[in-house]
Amino acid sequence: MCLICGWIYDEATGAPEEGIAPGTPWEQVPMNWTCPECGARKEDFEMVQL
Ligand SMILES: [Zn+2]
C-alpha cells in the first residue's frame, strides 16, 4: 500500500496499465516502479494484510 496516497498494489491484479502483469509478486515489481496515483517510489510503500 502506498503510504502517501493509499493506493494498494494487489498481486493478483498487478498493474497492467503500468506494465506489471497480474500475479506479479511485490518483490518482483521493479525498484524504479512508481505509484500510478502519486508517483511515490517503492520504498514509500508498506506491506499490509488485506
Ligand atoms: Zn501513491
mmCIF file of the protein (N, C-alpha, C, O) and its ligand, coordinates in Angstrom:
data_MODEL
# 
_entry.id   MODEL 
# 
loop_
_entity.id 
_entity.type 
_entity.pdbx_number_of_molecules 
1 polymer     1 
2 non-polymer 1 
# 
_entity_poly.entity_id                      1 
_entity_poly.type                           'polypeptide(L)' 
_entity_poly.nstd_linkage                   no 
_entity_poly.nstd_monomer                   no 
_entity_poly.pdbx_seq_one_letter_code       MCLICGWIYDEATGAPEEGIAPGTPWEQVPMNWTCPECGARKEDFEMVQL 
_entity_poly.pdbx_seq_one_letter_code_can   MCLICGWIYDEATGAPEEGIAPGTPWEQVPMNWTCPECGARKEDFEMVQL 
_entity_poly.pdbx_strand_id                 A 
# 
loop_
_entity_poly_seq.entity_id 
_entity_poly_seq.num 
_entity_poly_seq.mon_id 
_entity_poly_seq.hetero 
1 1  MET n 
1 2  CYS n 
1 3  LEU n 
1 4  ILE n 
1 5  CYS n 
1 6  GLY n 
1 7  TRP n 
1 8  ILE n 
1 9  TYR n 
1 10 ASP n 
1 11 GLU n 
1 12 ALA n 
1 13 THR n 
1 14 GLY n 
1 15 ALA n 
1 16 PRO n 
1 17 GLU n 
1 18 GLU n 
1 19 GLY n 
1 20 ILE n 
1 21 ALA n 
1 22 PRO n 
1 23 GLY n 
1 24 THR n 
1 25 PRO n 
1 26 TRP n 
1 27 GLU n 
1 28 GLN n 
1 29 VAL n 
1 30 PRO n 
1 31 MET n 
1 32 ASN n 
1 33 TRP n 
1 34 THR n 
1 35 CYS n 
1 36 PRO n 
1 37 GLU n 
1 38 CYS n 
1 39 GLY n 
1 40 ALA n 
1 41 ARG n 
1 42 LYS n 
1 43 GLU n 
1 44 ASP n 
1 45 PHE n 
1 46 GLU n 
1 47 MET n 
1 48 VAL n 
1 49 GLN n 
1 50 LEU n 
# 
loop_
_struct_asym.id 
_struct_asym.entity_id 
A 1 
B 2 
# 
loop_
_chem_comp.id 
_chem_comp.type 
_chem_comp.mon_nstd_flag 
ALA 'L-peptide linking' y 
ARG 'L-peptide linking' y 
ASN 'L-peptide linking' y 
ASP 'L-peptide linking' y 
CYS 'L-peptide linking' y 
GLN 'L-peptide linking' y 
GLU 'L-peptide linking' y 
GLY 'peptide linking'   y 
ILE 'L-peptide linking' y 
LEU 'L-peptide linking' y 
LYS 'L-peptide linking' y 
MET 'L-peptide linking' y 
PHE 'L-peptide linking' y 
PRO 'L-peptide linking' y 
THR 'L-peptide linking' y 
TRP 'L-peptide linking' y 
TYR 'L-peptide linking' y 
VAL 'L-peptide linking' y 
ZN  non-polymer         . 
# 
_pdbx_entity_nonpoly.entity_id   2 
_pdbx_entity_nonpoly.name        ? 
_pdbx_entity_nonpoly.comp_id     ZN 
# 
_pdbx_nonpoly_scheme.asym_id         B 
_pdbx_nonpoly_scheme.entity_id       2 
_pdbx_nonpoly_scheme.mon_id          ZN 
_pdbx_nonpoly_scheme.ndb_seq_num     1 
_pdbx_nonpoly_scheme.pdb_seq_num     101 
_pdbx_nonpoly_scheme.auth_seq_num    101 
_pdbx_nonpoly_scheme.pdb_mon_id      ZN 
_pdbx_nonpoly_scheme.auth_mon_id     ZN 
_pdbx_nonpoly_scheme.pdb_strand_id   A 
_pdbx_nonpoly_scheme.pdb_ins_code    . 
# 
loop_
_atom_site.group_PDB 
_atom_site.id 
_atom_site.type_symbol 
_atom_site.label_atom_id 
_atom_site.label_alt_id 
_atom_site.label_comp_id 
_atom_site.label_asym_id 
_atom_site.label_entity_id 
_atom_site.label_seq_id 
_atom_site.pdbx_PDB_ins_code 
_atom_site.Cartn_x 
_atom_site.Cartn_y 
_atom_site.Cartn_z 
_atom_site.occupancy 
_atom_site.B_iso_or_equiv 
_atom_site.pdbx_formal_charge 
_atom_site.auth_seq_id 
_atom_site.auth_comp_id 
_atom_site.auth_asym_id 
_atom_site.auth_atom_id 
_atom_site.pdbx_PDB_model_num 
ATOM   1   N  N  . MET A 1 1  ? 0.835  -1.196  0.000   1.00 0.00 ? 1   MET A N  1 
ATOM   2   C  CA . MET A 1 1  ? 0.000  0.000   0.000   1.00 0.00 ? 1   MET A CA 1 
ATOM   3   C  C  . MET A 1 1  ? 0.873  1.250   0.000   1.00 0.00 ? 1   MET A C  1 
ATOM   4   O  O  . MET A 1 1  ? 1.885  1.316   0.699   1.00 0.00 ? 1   MET A O  1 
ATOM   5   N  N  . CYS A 1 2  ? 0.475  2.224   -0.781  1.00 0.00 ? 2   CYS A N  1 
ATOM   6   C  CA . CYS A 1 2  ? 1.216  3.488   -0.823  1.00 0.00 ? 2   CYS A CA 1 
ATOM   7   C  C  . CYS A 1 2  ? 0.939  4.284   0.444   1.00 0.00 ? 2   CYS A C  1 
ATOM   8   O  O  . CYS A 1 2  ? -0.214 4.535   0.792   1.00 0.00 ? 2   CYS A O  1 
ATOM   9   N  N  . LEU A 1 3  ? 2.017  4.683   1.137   1.00 0.00 ? 3   LEU A N  1 
ATOM   10  C  CA . LEU A 1 3  ? 1.840  5.423   2.390   1.00 0.00 ? 3   LEU A CA 1 
ATOM   11  C  C  . LEU A 1 3  ? 1.397  6.855   2.135   1.00 0.00 ? 3   LEU A C  1 
ATOM   12  O  O  . LEU A 1 3  ? 0.896  7.526   3.038   1.00 0.00 ? 3   LEU A O  1 
ATOM   13  N  N  . ILE A 1 4  ? 1.581  7.319   0.913   1.00 0.00 ? 4   ILE A N  1 
ATOM   14  C  CA . ILE A 1 4  ? 1.294  8.719   0.621   1.00 0.00 ? 4   ILE A CA 1 
ATOM   15  C  C  . ILE A 1 4  ? -0.159 8.927   0.190   1.00 0.00 ? 4   ILE A C  1 
ATOM   16  O  O  . ILE A 1 4  ? -0.834 9.835   0.674   1.00 0.00 ? 4   ILE A O  1 
ATOM   17  N  N  . CYS A 1 5  ? -0.638 8.066   -0.737  1.00 0.00 ? 5   CYS A N  1 
ATOM   18  C  CA . CYS A 1 5  ? -1.996 8.290   -1.252  1.00 0.00 ? 5   CYS A CA 1 
ATOM   19  C  C  . CYS A 1 5  ? -2.955 7.149   -0.933  1.00 0.00 ? 5   CYS A C  1 
ATOM   20  O  O  . CYS A 1 5  ? -4.156 7.271   -1.172  1.00 0.00 ? 5   CYS A O  1 
ATOM   21  N  N  . GLY A 1 6  ? -2.438 6.031   -0.392  1.00 0.00 ? 6   GLY A N  1 
ATOM   22  C  CA . GLY A 1 6  ? -3.328 4.939   -0.017  1.00 0.00 ? 6   GLY A CA 1 
ATOM   23  C  C  . GLY A 1 6  ? -3.635 3.967   -1.132  1.00 0.00 ? 6   GLY A C  1 
ATOM   24  O  O  . GLY A 1 6  ? -4.442 3.056   -0.943  1.00 0.00 ? 6   GLY A O  1 
ATOM   25  N  N  . TRP A 1 7  ? -3.008 4.133   -2.306  1.00 0.00 ? 7   TRP A N  1 
ATOM   26  C  CA . TRP A 1 7  ? -3.216 3.213   -3.409  1.00 0.00 ? 7   TRP A CA 1 
ATOM   27  C  C  . TRP A 1 7  ? -2.658 1.849   -3.035  1.00 0.00 ? 7   TRP A C  1 
ATOM   28  O  O  . TRP A 1 7  ? -1.579 1.753   -2.450  1.00 0.00 ? 7   TRP A O  1 
ATOM   29  N  N  . ILE A 1 8  ? -3.390 0.797   -3.371  1.00 0.00 ? 8   ILE A N  1 
ATOM   30  C  CA . ILE A 1 8  ? -2.982 -0.550  -2.972  1.00 0.00 ? 8   ILE A CA 1 
ATOM   31  C  C  . ILE A 1 8  ? -2.590 -1.377  -4.188  1.00 0.00 ? 8   ILE A C  1 
ATOM   32  O  O  . ILE A 1 8  ? -3.333 -1.465  -5.165  1.00 0.00 ? 8   ILE A O  1 
ATOM   33  N  N  . TYR A 1 9  ? -1.397 -1.987  -4.108  1.00 0.00 ? 9   TYR A N  1 
ATOM   34  C  CA . TYR A 1 9  ? -0.969 -2.921  -5.136  1.00 0.00 ? 9   TYR A CA 1 
ATOM   35  C  C  . TYR A 1 9  ? -1.459 -4.307  -4.760  1.00 0.00 ? 9   TYR A C  1 
ATOM   36  O  O  . TYR A 1 9  ? -1.086 -4.848  -3.719  1.00 0.00 ? 9   TYR A O  1 
ATOM   37  N  N  . ASP A 1 10 ? -2.306 -4.884  -5.626  1.00 0.00 ? 10  ASP A N  1 
ATOM   38  C  CA . ASP A 1 10 ? -2.816 -6.234  -5.404  1.00 0.00 ? 10  ASP A CA 1 
ATOM   39  C  C  . ASP A 1 10 ? -2.060 -7.179  -6.330  1.00 0.00 ? 10  ASP A C  1 
ATOM   40  O  O  . ASP A 1 10 ? -2.130 -7.047  -7.552  1.00 0.00 ? 10  ASP A O  1 
ATOM   41  N  N  . GLU A 1 11 ? -1.331 -8.140  -5.740  1.00 0.00 ? 11  GLU A N  1 
ATOM   42  C  CA . GLU A 1 11 ? -0.504 -9.049  -6.552  1.00 0.00 ? 11  GLU A CA 1 
ATOM   43  C  C  . GLU A 1 11 ? -1.337 -9.822  -7.567  1.00 0.00 ? 11  GLU A C  1 
ATOM   44  O  O  . GLU A 1 11 ? -0.848 -10.132 -8.653  1.00 0.00 ? 11  GLU A O  1 
ATOM   45  N  N  . ALA A 1 12 ? -2.588 -10.138 -7.232  1.00 0.00 ? 12  ALA A N  1 
ATOM   46  C  CA . ALA A 1 12 ? -3.450 -10.893 -8.141  1.00 0.00 ? 12  ALA A CA 1 
ATOM   47  C  C  . ALA A 1 12 ? -3.849 -10.062 -9.359  1.00 0.00 ? 12  ALA A C  1 
ATOM   48  O  O  . ALA A 1 12 ? -4.076 -10.595 -10.445 1.00 0.00 ? 12  ALA A O  1 
ATOM   49  N  N  . THR A 1 13 ? -3.930 -8.757  -9.159  1.00 0.00 ? 13  THR A N  1 
ATOM   50  C  CA . THR A 1 13 ? -4.355 -7.853  -10.228 1.00 0.00 ? 13  THR A CA 1 
ATOM   51  C  C  . THR A 1 13 ? -3.172 -7.247  -10.966 1.00 0.00 ? 13  THR A C  1 
ATOM   52  O  O  . THR A 1 13 ? -3.254 -6.967  -12.162 1.00 0.00 ? 13  THR A O  1 
ATOM   53  N  N  . GLY A 1 14 ? -2.070 -7.045  -10.248 1.00 0.00 ? 14  GLY A N  1 
ATOM   54  C  CA . GLY A 1 14 ? -0.925 -6.375  -10.837 1.00 0.00 ? 14  GLY A CA 1 
ATOM   55  C  C  . GLY A 1 14 ? -1.270 -4.925  -11.142 1.00 0.00 ? 14  GLY A C  1 
ATOM   56  O  O  . GLY A 1 14 ? -2.136 -4.328  -10.502 1.00 0.00 ? 14  GLY A O  1 
ATOM   57  N  N  . ALA A 1 15 ? -0.577 -4.370  -12.135 1.00 0.00 ? 15  ALA A N  1 
ATOM   58  C  CA . ALA A 1 15 ? -0.867 -3.011  -12.589 1.00 0.00 ? 15  ALA A CA 1 
ATOM   59  C  C  . ALA A 1 15 ? -0.647 -2.993  -14.097 1.00 0.00 ? 15  ALA A C  1 
ATOM   60  O  O  . ALA A 1 15 ? 0.327  -2.423  -14.586 1.00 0.00 ? 15  ALA A O  1 
ATOM   61  N  N  . PRO A 1 16 ? -1.577 -3.633  -14.836 1.00 0.00 ? 16  PRO A N  1 
ATOM   62  C  CA . PRO A 1 16 ? -1.382 -3.818  -16.282 1.00 0.00 ? 16  PRO A CA 1 
ATOM   63  C  C  . PRO A 1 16 ? -1.088 -2.526  -17.021 1.00 0.00 ? 16  PRO A C  1 
ATOM   64  O  O  . PRO A 1 16 ? -0.274 -2.516  -17.944 1.00 0.00 ? 16  PRO A O  1 
ATOM   65  N  N  . GLU A 1 17 ? -1.738 -1.430  -16.630 1.00 0.00 ? 17  GLU A N  1 
ATOM   66  C  CA . GLU A 1 17 ? -1.506 -0.162  -17.316 1.00 0.00 ? 17  GLU A CA 1 
ATOM   67  C  C  . GLU A 1 17 ? -0.119 0.391   -17.010 1.00 0.00 ? 17  GLU A C  1 
ATOM   68  O  O  . GLU A 1 17 ? 0.346  1.319   -17.672 1.00 0.00 ? 17  GLU A O  1 
ATOM   69  N  N  . GLU A 1 18 ? 0.543  -0.185  -16.001 1.00 0.00 ? 18  GLU A N  1 
ATOM   70  C  CA . GLU A 1 18 ? 1.902  0.233   -15.640 1.00 0.00 ? 18  GLU A CA 1 
ATOM   71  C  C  . GLU A 1 18 ? 2.934  -0.779  -16.131 1.00 0.00 ? 18  GLU A C  1 
ATOM   72  O  O  . GLU A 1 18 ? 4.128  -0.624  -15.876 1.00 0.00 ? 18  GLU A O  1 
ATOM   73  N  N  . GLY A 1 19 ? 2.475  -1.817  -16.835 1.00 0.00 ? 19  GLY A N  1 
ATOM   74  C  CA . GLY A 1 19 ? 3.402  -2.824  -17.336 1.00 0.00 ? 19  GLY A CA 1 
ATOM   75  C  C  . GLY A 1 19 ? 3.695  -3.929  -16.343 1.00 0.00 ? 19  GLY A C  1 
ATOM   76  O  O  . GLY A 1 19 ? 4.616  -4.718  -16.550 1.00 0.00 ? 19  GLY A O  1 
ATOM   77  N  N  . ILE A 1 20 ? 2.916  -4.000  -15.253 1.00 0.00 ? 20  ILE A N  1 
ATOM   78  C  CA . ILE A 1 20 ? 3.086  -5.065  -14.268 1.00 0.00 ? 20  ILE A CA 1 
ATOM   79  C  C  . ILE A 1 20 ? 1.987  -6.098  -14.479 1.00 0.00 ? 20  ILE A C  1 
ATOM   80  O  O  . ILE A 1 20 ? 0.812  -5.801  -14.265 1.00 0.00 ? 20  ILE A O  1 
ATOM   81  N  N  . ALA A 1 21 ? 2.351  -7.298  -14.893 1.00 0.00 ? 21  ALA A N  1 
ATOM   82  C  CA . ALA A 1 21 ? 1.382  -8.324  -15.216 1.00 0.00 ? 21  ALA A CA 1 
ATOM   83  C  C  . ALA A 1 21 ? 0.650  -8.809  -13.962 1.00 0.00 ? 21  ALA A C  1 
ATOM   84  O  O  . ALA A 1 21 ? 1.224  -8.829  -12.874 1.00 0.00 ? 21  ALA A O  1 
ATOM   85  N  N  . PRO A 1 22 ? -0.628 -9.201  -14.120 1.00 0.00 ? 22  PRO A N  1 
ATOM   86  C  CA . PRO A 1 22 ? -1.353 -9.802  -12.995 1.00 0.00 ? 22  PRO A CA 1 
ATOM   87  C  C  . PRO A 1 22 ? -0.596 -11.004 -12.437 1.00 0.00 ? 22  PRO A C  1 
ATOM   88  O  O  . PRO A 1 22 ? -0.052 -11.801 -13.201 1.00 0.00 ? 22  PRO A O  1 
ATOM   89  N  N  . GLY A 1 23 ? -0.558 -11.140 -11.124 1.00 0.00 ? 23  GLY A N  1 
ATOM   90  C  CA . GLY A 1 23 ? 0.121  -12.259 -10.485 1.00 0.00 ? 23  GLY A CA 1 
ATOM   91  C  C  . GLY A 1 23 ? 1.572  -11.974 -10.157 1.00 0.00 ? 23  GLY A C  1 
ATOM   92  O  O  . GLY A 1 23 ? 2.259  -12.845 -9.624  1.00 0.00 ? 23  GLY A O  1 
ATOM   93  N  N  . THR A 1 24 ? 2.061  -10.774 -10.461 1.00 0.00 ? 24  THR A N  1 
ATOM   94  C  CA . THR A 1 24 ? 3.448  -10.430 -10.158 1.00 0.00 ? 24  THR A CA 1 
ATOM   95  C  C  . THR A 1 24 ? 3.613  -10.156 -8.663  1.00 0.00 ? 24  THR A C  1 
ATOM   96  O  O  . THR A 1 24 ? 2.967  -9.257  -8.126  1.00 0.00 ? 24  THR A O  1 
ATOM   97  N  N  . PRO A 1 25 ? 4.483  -10.934 -7.979  1.00 0.00 ? 25  PRO A N  1 
ATOM   98  C  CA . PRO A 1 25 ? 4.717  -10.669 -6.548  1.00 0.00 ? 25  PRO A CA 1 
ATOM   99  C  C  . PRO A 1 25 ? 5.347  -9.296  -6.356  1.00 0.00 ? 25  PRO A C  1 
ATOM   100 O  O  . PRO A 1 25 ? 6.092  -8.815  -7.210  1.00 0.00 ? 25  PRO A O  1 
ATOM   101 N  N  . TRP A 1 26 ? 5.043  -8.687  -5.245  1.00 0.00 ? 26  TRP A N  1 
ATOM   102 C  CA . TRP A 1 26 ? 5.590  -7.342  -4.951  1.00 0.00 ? 26  TRP A CA 1 
ATOM   103 C  C  . TRP A 1 26 ? 7.101  -7.319  -5.067  1.00 0.00 ? 26  TRP A C  1 
ATOM   104 O  O  . TRP A 1 26 ? 7.680  -6.336  -5.531  1.00 0.00 ? 26  TRP A O  1 
ATOM   105 N  N  . GLU A 1 27 ? 7.747  -8.410  -4.643  1.00 0.00 ? 27  GLU A N  1 
ATOM   106 C  CA . GLU A 1 27 ? 9.208  -8.468  -4.678  1.00 0.00 ? 27  GLU A CA 1 
ATOM   107 C  C  . GLU A 1 27 ? 9.749  -8.336  -6.102  1.00 0.00 ? 27  GLU A C  1 
ATOM   108 O  O  . GLU A 1 27 ? 10.888 -7.914  -6.298  1.00 0.00 ? 27  GLU A O  1 
ATOM   109 N  N  . GLN A 1 28 ? 8.930  -8.699  -7.096  1.00 0.00 ? 28  GLN A N  1 
ATOM   110 C  CA . GLN A 1 28 ? 9.398  -8.667  -8.480  1.00 0.00 ? 28  GLN A CA 1 
ATOM   111 C  C  . GLN A 1 28 ? 9.016  -7.383  -9.204  1.00 0.00 ? 28  GLN A C  1 
ATOM   112 O  O  . GLN A 1 28 ? 9.377  -7.188  -10.365 1.00 0.00 ? 28  GLN A O  1 
ATOM   113 N  N  . VAL A 1 29 ? 8.286  -6.509  -8.517  1.00 0.00 ? 29  VAL A N  1 
ATOM   114 C  CA . VAL A 1 29 ? 7.995  -5.204  -9.110  1.00 0.00 ? 29  VAL A CA 1 
ATOM   115 C  C  . VAL A 1 29 ? 9.302  -4.419  -9.148  1.00 0.00 ? 29  VAL A C  1 
ATOM   116 O  O  . VAL A 1 29 ? 9.986  -4.322  -8.129  1.00 0.00 ? 29  VAL A O  1 
ATOM   117 N  N  . PRO A 1 30 ? 9.664  -3.855  -10.307 1.00 0.00 ? 30  PRO A N  1 
ATOM   118 C  CA . PRO A 1 30 ? 10.951 -3.161  -10.439 1.00 0.00 ? 30  PRO A CA 1 
ATOM   119 C  C  . PRO A 1 30 ? 11.123 -2.050  -9.405  1.00 0.00 ? 30  PRO A C  1 
ATOM   120 O  O  . PRO A 1 30 ? 10.163 -1.393  -9.005  1.00 0.00 ? 30  PRO A O  1 
ATOM   121 N  N  . MET A 1 31 ? 12.384 -1.859  -8.980  1.00 0.00 ? 31  MET A N  1 
ATOM   122 C  CA . MET A 1 31 ? 12.675 -0.839  -7.967  1.00 0.00 ? 31  MET A CA 1 
ATOM   123 C  C  . MET A 1 31 ? 12.364 0.561   -8.495  1.00 0.00 ? 31  MET A C  1 
ATOM   124 O  O  . MET A 1 31 ? 12.103 1.479   -7.717  1.00 0.00 ? 31  MET A O  1 
ATOM   125 N  N  . ASN A 1 32 ? 12.393 0.721   -9.823  1.00 0.00 ? 32  ASN A N  1 
ATOM   126 C  CA . ASN A 1 32 ? 12.145 2.059   -10.380 1.00 0.00 ? 32  ASN A CA 1 
ATOM   127 C  C  . ASN A 1 32 ? 10.672 2.291   -10.683 1.00 0.00 ? 32  ASN A C  1 
ATOM   128 O  O  . ASN A 1 32 ? 10.298 3.322   -11.241 1.00 0.00 ? 32  ASN A O  1 
ATOM   129 N  N  . TRP A 1 33 ? 9.838  1.323   -10.309 1.00 0.00 ? 33  TRP A N  1 
ATOM   130 C  CA . TRP A 1 33 ? 8.402  1.497   -10.485 1.00 0.00 ? 33  TRP A CA 1 
ATOM   131 C  C  . TRP A 1 33 ? 7.895  2.535   -9.496  1.00 0.00 ? 33  TRP A C  1 
ATOM   132 O  O  . TRP A 1 33 ? 8.385  2.635   -8.372  1.00 0.00 ? 33  TRP A O  1 
ATOM   133 N  N  . THR A 1 34 ? 6.905  3.306   -9.933  1.00 0.00 ? 34  THR A N  1 
ATOM   134 C  CA . THR A 1 34 ? 6.353  4.328   -9.035  1.00 0.00 ? 34  THR A CA 1 
ATOM   135 C  C  . THR A 1 34 ? 4.844  4.212   -8.961  1.00 0.00 ? 34  THR A C  1 
ATOM   136 O  O  . THR A 1 34 ? 4.204  3.672   -9.864  1.00 0.00 ? 34  THR A O  1 
ATOM   137 N  N  . CYS A 1 35 ? 4.295  4.714   -7.901  1.00 0.00 ? 35  CYS A N  1 
ATOM   138 C  CA . CYS A 1 35 ? 2.849  4.686   -7.672  1.00 0.00 ? 35  CYS A CA 1 
ATOM   139 C  C  . CYS A 1 35 ? 2.116  5.379   -8.829  1.00 0.00 ? 35  CYS A C  1 
ATOM   140 O  O  . CYS A 1 35 ? 2.445  6.512   -9.179  1.00 0.00 ? 35  CYS A O  1 
ATOM   141 N  N  . PRO A 1 36 ? 1.126  4.703   -9.421  1.00 0.00 ? 36  PRO A N  1 
ATOM   142 C  CA . PRO A 1 36 ? 0.394  5.306   -10.541 1.00 0.00 ? 36  PRO A CA 1 
ATOM   143 C  C  . PRO A 1 36 ? -0.441 6.512   -10.118 1.00 0.00 ? 36  PRO A C  1 
ATOM   144 O  O  . PRO A 1 36 ? -0.819 7.326   -10.961 1.00 0.00 ? 36  PRO A O  1 
ATOM   145 N  N  . GLU A 1 37 ? -0.726 6.632   -8.849  1.00 0.00 ? 37  GLU A N  1 
ATOM   146 C  CA . GLU A 1 37 ? -1.568 7.734   -8.369  1.00 0.00 ? 37  GLU A CA 1 
ATOM   147 C  C  . GLU A 1 37 ? -0.761 8.976   -8.024  1.00 0.00 ? 37  GLU A C  1 
ATOM   148 O  O  . GLU A 1 37 ? -1.131 10.088  -8.401  1.00 0.00 ? 37  GLU A O  1 
ATOM   149 N  N  . CYS A 1 38 ? 0.353  8.784   -7.300  1.00 0.00 ? 38  CYS A N  1 
ATOM   150 C  CA . CYS A 1 38 ? 1.066  9.953   -6.787  1.00 0.00 ? 38  CYS A CA 1 
ATOM   151 C  C  . CYS A 1 38 ? 2.547  9.963   -7.142  1.00 0.00 ? 38  CYS A C  1 
ATOM   152 O  O  . CYS A 1 38 ? 3.246  10.930  -6.839  1.00 0.00 ? 38  CYS A O  1 
ATOM   153 N  N  . GLY A 1 39 ? 3.039  8.894   -7.785  1.00 0.00 ? 39  GLY A N  1 
ATOM   154 C  CA . GLY A 1 39 ? 4.432  8.888   -8.209  1.00 0.00 ? 39  GLY A CA 1 
ATOM   155 C  C  . GLY A 1 39 ? 5.417  8.514   -7.117  1.00 0.00 ? 39  GLY A C  1 
ATOM   156 O  O  . GLY A 1 39 ? 6.625  8.664   -7.296  1.00 0.00 ? 39  GLY A O  1 
ATOM   157 N  N  . ALA A 1 40 ? 4.914  8.025   -5.976  1.00 0.00 ? 40  ALA A N  1 
ATOM   158 C  CA . ALA A 1 40 ? 5.812  7.622   -4.900  1.00 0.00 ? 40  ALA A CA 1 
ATOM   159 C  C  . ALA A 1 40 ? 6.641  6.415   -5.331  1.00 0.00 ? 40  ALA A C  1 
ATOM   160 O  O  . ALA A 1 40 ? 6.194  5.599   -6.136  1.00 0.00 ? 40  ALA A O  1 
ATOM   161 N  N  . ARG A 1 41 ? 7.856  6.313   -4.784  1.00 0.00 ? 41  ARG A N  1 
ATOM   162 C  CA . ARG A 1 41 ? 8.710  5.177   -5.103  1.00 0.00 ? 41  ARG A CA 1 
ATOM   163 C  C  . ARG A 1 41 ? 8.350  3.968   -4.254  1.00 0.00 ? 41  ARG A C  1 
ATOM   164 O  O  . ARG A 1 41 ? 7.624  4.075   -3.265  1.00 0.00 ? 41  ARG A O  1 
ATOM   165 N  N  . LYS A 1 42 ? 8.878  2.802   -4.664  1.00 0.00 ? 42  LYS A N  1 
ATOM   166 C  CA . LYS A 1 42 ? 8.555  1.557   -3.954  1.00 0.00 ? 42  LYS A CA 1 
ATOM   167 C  C  . LYS A 1 42 ? 8.881  1.652   -2.474  1.00 0.00 ? 42  LYS A C  1 
ATOM   168 O  O  . LYS A 1 42 ? 8.172  1.078   -1.648  1.00 0.00 ? 42  LYS A O  1 
ATOM   169 N  N  . GLU A 1 43 ? 9.929  2.360   -2.132  1.00 0.00 ? 43  GLU A N  1 
ATOM   170 C  CA . GLU A 1 43 ? 10.338 2.454   -0.729  1.00 0.00 ? 43  GLU A CA 1 
ATOM   171 C  C  . GLU A 1 43 ? 9.332  3.253   0.096   1.00 0.00 ? 43  GLU A C  1 
ATOM   172 O  O  . GLU A 1 43 ? 9.385  3.241   1.326   1.00 0.00 ? 43  GLU A O  1 
ATOM   173 N  N  . ASP A 1 44 ? 8.410  3.951   -0.585  1.00 0.00 ? 44  ASP A N  1 
ATOM   174 C  CA . ASP A 1 44 ? 7.372  4.674   0.133   1.00 0.00 ? 44  ASP A CA 1 
ATOM   175 C  C  . ASP A 1 44 ? 6.126  3.815   0.334   1.00 0.00 ? 44  ASP A C  1 
ATOM   176 O  O  . ASP A 1 44 ? 5.129  4.268   0.896   1.00 0.00 ? 44  ASP A O  1 
ATOM   177 N  N  . PHE A 1 45 ? 6.199  2.561   -0.136  1.00 0.00 ? 45  PHE A N  1 
ATOM   178 C  CA . PHE A 1 45 ? 5.105  1.625   0.063   1.00 0.00 ? 45  PHE A CA 1 
ATOM   179 C  C  . PHE A 1 45 ? 5.360  0.765   1.300   1.00 0.00 ? 45  PHE A C  1 
ATOM   180 O  O  . PHE A 1 45 ? 6.501  0.569   1.718   1.00 0.00 ? 45  PHE A O  1 
ATOM   181 N  N  . GLU A 1 46 ? 4.279  0.264   1.867   1.00 0.00 ? 46  GLU A N  1 
ATOM   182 C  CA . GLU A 1 46 ? 4.401  -0.616  3.019   1.00 0.00 ? 46  GLU A CA 1 
ATOM   183 C  C  . GLU A 1 46 ? 3.435  -1.785  2.851   1.00 0.00 ? 46  GLU A C  1 
ATOM   184 O  O  . GLU A 1 46 ? 2.302  -1.606  2.404   1.00 0.00 ? 46  GLU A O  1 
ATOM   185 N  N  . MET A 1 47 ? 3.899  -2.992  3.217   1.00 0.00 ? 47  MET A N  1 
ATOM   186 C  CA . MET A 1 47 ? 3.052  -4.170  3.114   1.00 0.00 ? 47  MET A CA 1 
ATOM   187 C  C  . MET A 1 47 ? 1.881  -4.077  4.104   1.00 0.00 ? 47  MET A C  1 
ATOM   188 O  O  . MET A 1 47 ? 2.057  -3.704  5.263   1.00 0.00 ? 47  MET A O  1 
ATOM   189 N  N  . VAL A 1 48 ? 0.697  -4.423  3.621   1.00 0.00 ? 48  VAL A N  1 
ATOM   190 C  CA . VAL A 1 48 ? -0.453 -4.508  4.529   1.00 0.00 ? 48  VAL A CA 1 
ATOM   191 C  C  . VAL A 1 48 ? -1.179 -5.821  4.252   1.00 0.00 ? 48  VAL A C  1 
ATOM   192 O  O  . VAL A 1 48 ? -1.159 -6.333  3.132   1.00 0.00 ? 48  VAL A O  1 
ATOM   193 N  N  . GLN A 1 49 ? -1.804 -6.344  5.264   1.00 0.00 ? 49  GLN A N  1 
ATOM   194 C  CA . GLN A 1 49 ? -2.633 -7.543  5.096   1.00 0.00 ? 49  GLN A CA 1 
ATOM   195 C  C  . GLN A 1 49 ? -4.017 -7.104  4.648   1.00 0.00 ? 49  GLN A C  1 
ATOM   196 O  O  . GLN A 1 49 ? -4.617 -6.206  5.238   1.00 0.00 ? 49  GLN A O  1 
ATOM   197 N  N  . LEU A 1 50 ? -4.515 -7.748  3.601   1.00 0.00 ? 50  LEU A N  1 
ATOM   198 C  CA . LEU A 1 50 ? -5.853 -7.400  3.106   1.00 0.00 ? 50  LEU A CA 1 
ATOM   199 C  C  . LEU A 1 50 ? -6.870 -8.408  3.632   1.00 0.00 ? 50  LEU A C  1 
ATOM   200 O  O  . LEU A 1 50 ? -8.059 -8.299  3.333   1.00 0.00 ? 50  LEU A O  1 
HETATM 201 ZN ZN . ZN  B 2 .  ? 0.675  6.795   -4.070  1.00 0.00 2 101 ZN  A ZN 1 
# 
